């Protein structure tokens, strides 16, 4: 498939499940709805070094620019940079048990995005101005593949903002503080994240998730609406 606008593209089943309303709400609550870590970010030296090296590559520079445009700095709340959205995505790709289909879709989307902007503006996405980036997002969102890719990036933003810091985003609980959310059910630090736990412990995590997800999503919706009303 050469671009977002391939007429033969159909949303795959794994992506339908990921982007469903039910899954969106559960994932937006993130692992903070499962349990909360002490308010410290996961900053393993080896991971940070690998991440900084990755940021020298056009692919990760593009993903970083995508997040910055989707969730820019404002006076009403944190930005993509503040919540470390790109580092969270890097952990999602390289550390978490993410399916290869999802990883491939992330990377293919970057290629399609830059292919589109090269054709329209003779530049990669990272070289565009704010207006051109907005035009690009509006154009690719008219395609099923483009809309899916943007929705997945937005979902990753939510997860970065609401997950415990050990997963790479939400440093010092900045997302929780913005939502005035008191996270509970402390988890052990990195090394015992949900995907590193024995299978038997997942049932406890899921029960905790159900307990907190409603209130956390309500807080997120309220804060988002406040920000939109002030804009």
Number of C-alpha atoms within 10 A of each C-alpha: 10 9 19 25 17 12 11 6 13 9 10 9 9 11 15 12 12 17 17 11 11 11 14 19 17 21 22 25 25 24 27 30 29 27 23 23 24 16 16 14 20 19 15 11 9 9 17 15 11 11 17 13 11 14 17 10 10 16 19 21 16 20 23 20 21 23 21 17 16 17 19 15 14 10 9 14 17 18 21 24 17 18 26 22 27 26 22 24 25 22 19 18 17 13 14 15 11 12 11 10 11 15 15 11 16 19 14 18 21 21 18 19 22 23 19 21 20 13 10 12 15 13 14 19 24 18 14 16 9 11 8 15 19 13 12 19 17 13 14 21 18 12 17 16 22 21 17 20 22 19 16 19 19 17 19 22 24 24 27 29 31 30 28 34 30 27 28 28 31 30 23 17 25 20 26 22 14 15 19 13 17 11 21 15 14 13 19 14 17 17 10 12 17 19 12 11 11 9 9 8 10 14 10 11 17 14 12 18 21 14 12 18 21 14 14 24 18 12 17 21 13 13 17 14 12 12 14 10 8 8 9
